[in-house]
């Protein structure tokens, strides 16, 4: 049942930024829609929409008379303002949407509803779809043809499209951690405030724009609501290449996961306001699993740059006694002792000797001077029984190499080219750094990319992980995502001198004893 006009009017009385009414834009994308555009506009239920509603039609450089016929349709809109625009150059389905959303932003609308000019989606459903966004219940509302079991087939959706829709939606839900009934409906309502916070201008101009903007909504944590809509297929011309579309959709979902994992930066998925939480990569080969597994139960551990204590928590579970050192140390019981210290400072505080293990995981690349920290660790933490475990991103990984082939070297929010990284390492440069600071390398390993983190823990990510591990055996420098090194301290000169003096004195004493006997 559709909401009455009074219902929607009441829903807008709370307003936004002091306004008593919200502005709704009904945005009609049109391409060669001359046969249907007037009918679509005449079916908009004007009396059931908020008073401040405007209709925008953007003709994407049609070859027929869509523009002229849209202009002549003002009489069917019951007094609603109608704006008709014409793209002089065809922008594509996604490009046309970008222009419409920019119009909504620049003209102060609060909500924009996307409607297709070919009549594939029923305008009569507009009041129901716009209500959740107008009332603030959701940031977006999608009309779904798949919510009611089997209804899409009953309404005439071709079987191959139904199966393809189901398969693609299932893949996308799994890859993106979503629970939508349909990713591929073009009937959508968006909060303009939400659109302002998304870099949709970087999305494709092709048909999978709809998938990319869903991904952006999900990454930003916006609320998406779905409502059932009827399925309709008429004699409209389909401009979508199904195979290419399916491929592009899967690639878009995969690219977003790869971006989140920090493997390959994608500006369209650098969503404003998103925060990357440093979490553990457990359950598969990673820097964390490798380091944690190498620490023996019951050991004493110094966790350098301990952060929120996630690694320390795992080690404490193994019976280890962990000391954490960082600018902000955890207070969640994961460390036995906390040392507040800026690792970019000239000197480490106090006596830090006699630890079994010293961990410096994914921290050297963030420092102004890794050399200074390594020197301080050698001076303050020197113990012949200590093992230093370090990890760092490998700038020689094949993704950055591949990008360089095409002139790309883009920093991102996370990963090898994290914006906060101040130093970049390859296997030789990382080893050289440690050796020149007085460390003896005892173990070096290559770490594969965290595909389960990027794609979800499934058979596909596990397959990529297996392939990556095999390729590391062929070329560690090219196929390792991270560098893992275990090192021992070489005695500092002060210790060597003290040992030399002590040994000499002992030898002299024994010599005197020997001479005294004879």
RODRENGU-377659 format. One record per residue (C-alpha): x, y, z; chain. Coordinates in nm, 3 decimals, always signed. Example, Ala and Ser with C-alpha at 12.3 -4.5 7.8 and 13.67 -1.06 7.14 Angstrom:
+1.230_-0.450_+0.780_A .
+1.367_-0.106_+0.714_A .
//
This chain:
+0.000_+0.000_+0.000_A .
+0.143_+0.338_-0.102_A .
+0.173_+0.622_+0.149_A .
-0.077_+0.904_+0.120_A .
+0.039_+1.259_+0.058_A .
-0.031_+1.355_+0.417_A .
+0.199_+1.076_+0.537_A .
+0.492_+1.202_+0.333_A .
+0.421_+1.564_+0.420_A .
+0.426_+1.474_+0.789_A .
+0.750_+1.285_+0.743_A .
+0.918_+1.601_+0.621_A .
+0.813_+1.831_+0.904_A .
+1.122_+1.751_+1.110_A .
+1.329_+1.901_+0.831_A .
+1.703_+1.927_+0.777_A .
+1.921_+2.214_+0.892_A .
+1.617_+2.400_+1.017_A .
+1.401_+2.354_+0.707_A .
+1.045_+2.226_+0.760_A .
+1.029_+2.043_+0.427_A .
+1.268_+1.824_+0.237_A .
+1.330_+1.863_-0.133_A .
+1.287_+1.557_-0.353_A .
+1.436_+1.522_-0.700_A .
+1.294_+1.257_-0.932_A .
+1.580_+1.199_-1.173_A .
+1.487_+1.026_-1.499_A .
+1.774_+0.883_-1.703_A .
+1.675_+0.858_-2.067_A .
+1.832_+0.727_-2.387_A .
+1.626_+0.673_-2.703_A .
+1.316_+0.676_-2.482_A .
+1.093_+0.872_-2.718_A .
+0.823_+0.601_-2.718_A .
+0.795_+0.583_-2.340_A .
+0.909_+0.908_-2.179_A .
+0.570_+1.081_-2.174_A .
+0.400_+0.772_-2.034_A .
+0.662_+0.738_-1.759_A .
+0.625_+1.102_-1.656_A .
+0.243_+1.081_-1.661_A .
+0.251_+0.785_-1.419_A .
+0.440_+0.972_-1.146_A .
+0.192_+0.991_-0.852_A .
+0.225_+1.364_-0.797_A .
-0.034_+1.387_-0.518_A .
+0.145_+1.127_-0.310_A .
+0.482_+1.306_-0.316_A .
+0.614_+1.594_-0.101_A .
+0.520_+1.945_-0.216_A .
+0.883_+2.037_-0.289_A .
+0.937_+1.779_-0.562_A .
+1.107_+1.844_-0.894_A .
+1.147_+1.619_-1.196_A .
+1.476_+1.616_-1.386_A .
+1.510_+1.438_-1.720_A .
+1.858_+1.404_-1.871_A .
+1.860_+1.282_-2.228_A .
+2.195_+1.113_-2.287_A .
+2.239_+1.231_-2.645_A .
+1.955_+1.021_-2.787_A .
+1.916_+0.966_-3.157_A .
+1.537_+1.007_-3.141_A .
+1.314_+1.288_-3.011_A .
+1.337_+1.202_-2.642_A .
+1.441_+1.557_-2.549_A .
+1.158_+1.727_-2.741_A .
+0.893_+1.485_-2.617_A .
+1.010_+1.527_-2.256_A .
+0.982_+1.905_-2.287_A .
+0.625_+1.869_-2.415_A .
+0.527_+1.654_-2.115_A .
+0.500_+1.930_-1.854_A .
+0.122_+1.908_-1.874_A .
+0.116_+1.555_-1.729_A .
+0.307_+1.643_-1.412_A .
+0.029_+1.821_-1.225_A .
+0.225_+2.138_-1.171_A .
+0.557_+1.980_-1.065_A .
+0.860_+2.167_-1.192_A .
+1.021_+1.983_-1.485_A .
+1.379_+2.037_-1.599_A .
+1.496_+1.866_-1.918_A .
+1.867_+1.855_-2.003_A .
+2.051_+1.713_-2.304_A .
+2.404_+1.572_-2.293_A .
+2.578_+1.693_-2.612_A .
+2.810_+1.392_-2.584_A .
+2.682_+1.052_-2.470_A .
+2.803_+0.992_-2.114_A .
+2.686_+0.635_-2.070_A .
+2.446_+0.503_-1.808_A .
+2.686_+0.572_-1.520_A .
+2.806_+0.905_-1.655_A .
+2.448_+1.027_-1.692_A .
+2.380_+0.940_-1.328_A .
+2.685_+1.136_-1.216_A .
+2.552_+1.450_-1.381_A .
+2.209_+1.404_-1.224_A .
+2.349_+1.352_-0.875_A .
+2.570_+1.656_-0.916_A .
+2.257_+1.854_-1.012_A .
+2.088_+1.733_-0.692_A .
+2.386_+1.838_-0.481_A .
+2.429_+2.180_-0.641_A .
+2.058_+2.263_-0.618_A .
+2.014_+2.175_-0.252_A .
+1.795_+1.864_-0.279_A .
+1.773_+1.630_+0.016_A .
+1.667_+1.311_-0.165_A .
+1.708_+1.195_-0.524_A .
+1.508_+0.909_-0.677_A .
+1.645_+0.739_-0.989_A .
+1.383_+0.642_-1.247_A .
+1.436_+0.495_-1.593_A .
+1.280_+0.662_-1.894_A .
+1.207_+0.332_-2.071_A .
+0.929_+0.238_-1.827_A .
+1.104_-0.071_-1.687_A .
+1.036_+0.046_-1.332_A .
+0.690_+0.150_-1.216_A .
+0.672_+0.522_-1.120_A .
+0.373_+0.433_-0.899_A .
+0.620_+0.284_-0.649_A .
+0.796_+0.615_-0.589_A .
+0.611_+0.718_-0.269_A .
+0.693_+0.389_-0.097_A .
+1.060_+0.399_-0.201_A .
+1.129_+0.762_-0.109_A .
+0.967_+0.741_+0.236_A .
+1.250_+0.558_+0.421_A .
+1.504_+0.812_+0.294_A .
+1.285_+1.117_+0.351_A .
+1.219_+1.010_+0.710_A .
+1.585_+0.931_+0.779_A .
+1.519_+0.560_+0.829_A .
+1.774_+0.475_+0.558_A .
+2.044_+0.645_+0.352_A .
+1.929_+0.460_+0.041_A .
+1.627_+0.257_-0.059_A .
+1.634_+0.010_-0.347_A .
+1.344_-0.144_-0.528_A .
+1.405_-0.520_-0.545_A .
+1.242_-0.758_-0.788_A .
+1.383_-1.059_-0.603_A .
+1.246_-1.013_-0.252_A .
+0.924_-1.204_-0.315_A .
+1.015_-1.563_-0.397_A .
+0.952_-1.650_-0.763_A .
+0.757_-1.331_-0.833_A .
+1.009_-1.198_-1.084_A .
+0.963_-1.508_-1.303_A .
+0.585_-1.483_-1.274_A .
+0.605_-1.119_-1.384_A .
+0.800_-1.213_-1.696_A .
+1.168_-1.188_-1.611_A .
+1.351_-1.417_-1.858_A .
+1.488_-1.727_-1.688_A .
+1.848_-1.660_-1.795_A .
+1.831_-1.309_-1.647_A .
+1.675_-1.442_-1.327_A .
+1.951_-1.703_-1.284_A .
+2.224_-1.454_-1.373_A .
+2.082_-1.201_-1.127_A .
+2.073_-1.460_-0.849_A .
+2.426_-1.586_-0.913_A .
+2.583_-1.240_-0.938_A .
+2.400_-1.115_-0.629_A .
+2.514_-1.420_-0.433_A .
+2.876_-1.364_-0.540_A .
+2.862_-0.994_-0.452_A .
+2.701_-1.056_-0.114_A .
+2.971_-1.308_-0.027_A .
+3.258_-1.089_-0.144_A .
+3.125_-0.771_+0.016_A .
+2.973_-0.912_+0.333_A .
+2.628_-0.782_+0.236_A .
+2.280_-0.933_+0.252_A .
+2.097_-0.764_-0.034_A .
+1.830_-0.956_-0.224_A .
+1.931_-0.784_-0.550_A .
+2.231_-0.581_-0.662_A .
+2.103_-0.518_-1.013_A .
+1.785_-0.319_-0.984_A .
+1.810_+0.031_-1.126_A .
+1.523_+0.163_-0.913_A .
+1.695_+0.355_-0.635_A .
+1.651_+0.642_-0.392_A .
+1.952_+0.810_-0.233_A .
+2.008_+1.062_+0.042_A .
+2.188_+1.357_-0.118_A .
+2.382_+1.407_+0.204_A .
+2.514_+1.052_+0.164_A .
+2.606_+1.113_-0.201_A .
+2.806_+1.419_-0.096_A .
+3.029_+1.192_+0.110_A .
+3.102_+0.945_-0.170_A .
+3.357_+0.981_-0.452_A .
+3.102_+0.864_-0.712_A .
+3.259_+1.092_-0.972_A .
+3.542_+0.837_-1.002_A .
+3.302_+0.552_-1.078_A .
+3.266_+0.398_-1.420_A .
+3.042_+0.554_-1.684_A .
+2.925_+0.205_-1.778_A .
+2.634_+0.001_-1.644_A .
+2.822_-0.137_-1.343_A .
+2.816_+0.215_-1.195_A .
+2.522_+0.083_-0.992_A .
+2.743_-0.187_-0.838_A .
+3.026_+0.052_-0.759_A .
+2.799_+0.297_-0.577_A .
+2.651_+0.012_-0.371_A .
+3.005_-0.086_-0.273_A .
+3.074_+0.273_-0.170_A .
+2.758_+0.283_+0.043_A .
+2.857_-0.043_+0.211_A .
+3.215_+0.069_+0.273_A .
+3.096_+0.397_+0.420_A .
+2.860_+0.212_+0.654_A .
+2.543_+0.374_+0.520_A .
+2.208_+0.207_+0.573_A .
+2.045_+0.049_+0.266_A .
+1.681_-0.061_+0.277_A .
+1.509_-0.277_+0.016_A .
+1.141_-0.286_-0.077_A .
+0.971_-0.524_-0.323_A .
+0.874_-0.388_-0.664_A .
+0.701_-0.553_-0.961_A .
+0.903_-0.680_-1.256_A .
+0.826_-0.545_-1.600_A .
+0.981_-0.616_-1.938_A .
+0.837_-0.447_-2.243_A .
+0.970_-0.384_-2.591_A .
+1.247_-0.154_-2.467_A .
+1.589_-0.203_-2.622_A .
+1.849_-0.353_-2.388_A .
+2.186_-0.183_-2.428_A .
+2.366_-0.408_-2.178_A .
+2.618_-0.672_-2.285_A .
+2.539_-0.937_-2.023_A .
+2.875_-1.114_-2.027_A .
+3.076_-0.792_-2.008_A .
+2.845_-0.659_-1.737_A .
+2.884_-0.973_-1.522_A .
+3.261_-0.960_-1.560_A .
+3.275_-0.590_-1.468_A .
+3.053_-0.645_-1.163_A .
+3.275_-0.920_-1.022_A .
+3.592_-0.722_-1.097_A .
+3.445_-0.417_-0.919_A .
+3.369_-0.620_-0.608_A .
+3.712_-0.783_-0.614_A .
+3.885_-0.446_-0.666_A .
+3.715_-0.306_-0.357_A .
+3.837_-0.596_-0.144_A .
+4.189_-0.565_-0.286_A .
+4.179_-0.193_-0.205_A .
+4.071_-0.260_+0.153_A .
+4.353_-0.510_+0.192_A .
+4.598_-0.245_+0.074_A .
+4.717_-0.452_-0.220_A .
+4.613_-0.213_-0.497_A .
+4.482_+0.138_-0.434_A .
+4.151_+0.239_-0.596_A .
+4.056_+0.606_-0.560_A .
+3.685_+0.532_-0.608_A .
+3.695_+0.317_-0.296_A .
+3.888_+0.570_-0.090_A .
+3.558_+0.657_+0.075_A .
+3.563_+0.981_+0.273_A .
+3.533_+0.920_+0.643_A .
+3.615_+0.549_+0.632_A .
+3.850_+0.427_+0.901_A .
+4.081_+0.132_+0.863_A .
+4.108_-0.066_+1.183_A .
+4.437_-0.248_+1.225_A .
+4.323_-0.605_+1.275_A .
+4.500_-0.936_+1.290_A .
+4.546_-1.158_+0.988_A .
+4.497_-1.500_+1.144_A .
+4.402_-1.840_+1.010_A .
+4.622_-1.820_+0.700_A .
+4.990_-1.742_+0.623_A .
+5.054_-1.380_+0.720_A .
+5.300_-1.163_+0.911_A .
+5.095_-1.211_+1.227_A .
+5.059_-1.588_+1.211_A .
+5.426_-1.627_+1.127_A .
+5.548_-1.404_+1.411_A .
+5.308_-1.542_+1.671_A .
+5.393_-1.902_+1.581_A .
+5.768_-1.838_+1.616_A .
+5.740_-1.708_+1.974_A .
+5.771_-1.997_+2.217_A .
+5.506_-2.032_+2.489_A .
+5.602_-1.876_+2.821_A .
+5.854_-1.634_+2.667_A .
+5.916_-1.273_+2.764_A .
+5.832_-1.039_+2.475_A .
+5.887_-0.671_+2.400_A .
+5.619_-0.562_+2.150_A .
+5.748_-0.248_+1.977_A .
+5.463_-0.035_+1.835_A .
+5.212_-0.256_+2.014_A .
+4.912_-0.043_+1.911_A .
+4.589_-0.178_+2.056_A .
+4.761_-0.492_+2.176_A .
+4.613_-0.740_+1.930_A .
+4.936_-0.935_+1.883_A .
+5.010_-0.908_+2.255_A .
+4.670_-1.059_+2.330_A .
+4.750_-1.367_+2.123_A .
+5.091_-1.404_+2.285_A .
+4.945_-1.365_+2.634_A .
+4.714_-1.651_+2.544_A .
+5.029_-1.861_+2.490_A .
+5.147_-1.783_+2.841_A .
+5.393_-1.513_+2.735_A .
+5.467_-1.205_+2.945_A .
+5.443_-0.907_+2.710_A .
+5.569_-0.551_+2.752_A .
+5.419_-0.305_+2.506_A .
+5.584_+0.018_+2.394_A .
+5.405_+0.282_+2.185_A .
+5.267_+0.636_+2.196_A .
+4.934_+0.493_+2.310_A .
+4.939_+0.159_+2.486_A .
+4.642_-0.073_+2.542_A .
+4.460_-0.082_+2.873_A .
+4.271_-0.402_+2.796_A .
+4.498_-0.638_+2.987_A .
+4.676_-0.767_+2.677_A .
+5.015_-0.645_+2.805_A .
+5.169_-0.700_+3.146_A .
+5.354_-0.368_+3.128_A .
+5.303_-0.055_+2.918_A .
+5.572_+0.196_+2.821_A .
+5.442_+0.519_+2.669_A .
+5.698_+0.639_+2.419_A .
+5.718_+0.805_+2.077_A .
+5.933_+0.576_+1.865_A .
+6.052_+0.874_+1.661_A .
+6.218_+1.014_+1.975_A .
+6.601_+1.005_+1.991_A .
+6.634_+0.745_+2.267_A .
+6.440_+0.455_+2.414_A .
+6.360_+0.482_+2.785_A .
+6.511_+0.272_+3.064_A .
+6.658_-0.079_+3.060_A .
+6.492_-0.300_+2.798_A .
+6.729_-0.595_+2.810_A .
+6.672_-0.965_+2.876_A .
+6.366_-1.026_+2.659_A .
+6.343_-1.354_+2.473_A .
+6.177_-1.188_+2.173_A .
+6.152_-0.834_+2.045_A .
+5.878_-0.776_+1.788_A .
+5.881_-0.484_+1.546_A .
+5.593_-0.574_+1.315_A .
+5.492_-0.332_+1.038_A .
+5.635_-0.028_+1.215_A .
+5.974_+0.065_+1.068_A .
+5.814_+0.196_+0.748_A .
+5.621_+0.455_+0.953_A .
+5.925_+0.610_+1.122_A .
+6.132_+0.915_+1.033_A .
+6.447_+0.716_+1.107_A .
+6.425_+0.335_+1.124_A .
+6.804_+0.340_+1.163_A .
+6.776_+0.529_+1.490_A .
+6.522_+0.288_+1.639_A .
+6.729_-0.016_+1.536_A .
+7.038_+0.142_+1.689_A .
+6.851_+0.210_+2.013_A .
+6.715_-0.145_+2.024_A .
+7.064_-0.283_+1.981_A .
+7.198_-0.063_+2.261_A .
+6.910_-0.092_+2.507_A .
+6.787_-0.445_+2.437_A .
+7.113_-0.628_+2.370_A .
+7.105_-0.986_+2.490_A .
+7.259_-1.287_+2.324_A .
+6.944_-1.488_+2.389_A .
+6.710_-1.231_+2.229_A .
+6.557_-1.280_+1.886_A .
+6.434_-0.981_+1.691_A .
+6.133_-1.043_+1.462_A .
+6.057_-0.776_+1.203_A .
+5.812_-0.738_+0.916_A .
+5.776_-0.468_+0.651_A .
+5.592_-0.423_+0.319_A .
+5.780_-0.526_+0.007_A .
+5.775_-0.242_-0.247_A .
+5.906_-0.497_-0.498_A .
+5.571_-0.682_-0.492_A .
+5.441_-0.738_-0.843_A .
+5.139_-0.504_-0.812_A .
+5.353_-0.190_-0.756_A .
+5.595_-0.317_-1.020_A .
+5.309_-0.364_-1.264_A .
+5.180_-0.015_-1.188_A .
+5.521_+0.135_-1.252_A .
+5.520_-0.022_-1.598_A .
+5.230_+0.210_-1.677_A .
+5.361_+0.509_-1.485_A .
+5.146_+0.451_-1.175_A .
+5.279_+0.498_-0.821_A .
+4.978_+0.590_-0.611_A .
+4.972_+0.610_-0.234_A .
+4.659_+0.485_-0.062_A .
+4.494_+0.452_+0.276_A .
+4.644_+0.115_+0.360_A .
+4.885_-0.149_+0.234_A .
+5.228_-0.130_+0.074_A .
+5.183_+0.233_-0.034_A .
+5.004_+0.350_+0.280_A .
+4.994_+0.730_+0.299_A .
+5.165_+0.711_+0.639_A .
+5.462_+0.513_+0.511_A .
+5.781_+0.716_+0.517_A .
+6.023_+0.445_+0.408_A .
+5.996_+0.174_+0.144_A .
+6.184_-0.156_+0.148_A .
+6.281_-0.444_-0.077_A .
+6.440_-0.765_+0.051_A .
+6.798_-0.644_-0.019_A .
+6.741_-0.296_+0.125_A .
+6.573_-0.433_+0.439_A .
+6.857_-0.679_+0.497_A .
+7.114_-0.407_+0.434_A .
+6.945_-0.178_+0.687_A .
+6.962_-0.445_+0.957_A .
+7.317_-0.554_+0.881_A .
+7.456_-0.201_+0.883_A .
+7.290_-0.143_+1.222_A .
+7.469_-0.442_+1.369_A .
+7.225_-0.732_+1.334_A .
+7.289_-1.082_+1.210_A .
+7.013_-1.215_+0.982_A .
+6.919_-1.571_+1.078_A .
+6.591_-1.622_+0.891_A .
+6.418_-1.451_+0.595_A .
+6.078_-1.536_+0.455_A .
+5.836_-1.395_+0.199_A .
+5.474_-1.340_+0.305_A .
+5.185_-1.371_+0.053_A .
+4.916_-1.108_+0.009_A .
+4.624_-1.130_+0.256_A .
+4.365_-1.248_+0.003_A .
+4.125_-1.384_+0.271_A .
+4.116_-1.036_+0.425_A .
+4.053_-0.877_+0.086_A .
+3.802_-1.125_-0.054_A .
+3.666_-1.303_+0.249_A .
+3.779_-1.643_+0.368_A .
+3.651_-1.862_+0.085_A .
+3.775_-2.110_-0.173_A .
+3.874_-1.836_-0.419_A .
+4.086_-1.641_-0.172_A .
+4.245_-1.965_-0.053_A .
+4.325_-2.055_-0.414_A .
+4.494_-1.718_-0.472_A .
+4.682_-1.763_-0.145_A .
+4.807_-2.105_-0.255_A .
+4.919_-1.970_-0.594_A .
+5.092_-1.673_-0.426_A .
+5.283_-1.905_-0.190_A .
+5.401_-2.116_-0.483_A .
+5.513_-1.807_-0.676_A .
+5.713_-1.689_-0.374_A .
+5.919_-2.006_-0.409_A .
+6.000_-1.900_-0.765_A .
+6.078_-1.534_-0.693_A .
+6.056_-1.409_-0.337_A .
+6.139_-1.049_-0.432_A .
+5.856_-1.021_-0.686_A .
+5.573_-1.220_-0.531_A .
+5.611_-1.148_-0.157_A .
+5.364_-0.894_-0.024_A .
+5.564_-0.852_+0.298_A .
+5.914_-0.925_+0.422_A .
+5.968_-1.135_+0.735_A .
+6.309_-1.138_+0.905_A .
+6.446_-1.287_+1.225_A .
+6.774_-1.143_+1.350_A .
+7.015_-1.167_+1.638_A .
+7.205_-0.886_+1.804_A .
+7.569_-0.844_+1.723_A .
+7.740_-0.718_+2.040_A .
+7.786_-0.339_+2.042_A .
+8.143_-0.204_+2.062_A .
+8.090_-0.117_+2.426_A .
+8.009_-0.481_+2.504_A .
+8.292_-0.610_+2.287_A .
+8.540_-0.380_+2.460_A .
+8.411_-0.478_+2.804_A .
+8.429_-0.846_+2.712_A .
+8.781_-0.804_+2.573_A .
+8.896_-0.630_+2.889_A .
+8.730_-0.891_+3.111_A .
+8.872_-1.180_+2.910_A .
+9.219_-1.026_+2.911_A .
+9.208_-0.974_+3.285_A .
+9.100_-1.332_+3.339_A .
+9.377_-1.459_+3.114_A .
+9.629_-1.241_+3.294_A .
+9.510_-1.372_+3.633_A .
+9.542_-1.734_+3.516_A .
+9.883_-1.660_+3.374_A .
+9.997_-1.518_+3.708_A .
+9.861_-1.826_+3.887_A .
+10.042_-2.051_+3.644_A .
+10.371_-1.864_+3.689_A .
+10.326_-1.874_+4.065_A .
+10.311_-2.252_+4.061_A .
+10.645_-2.270_+3.888_A .
//
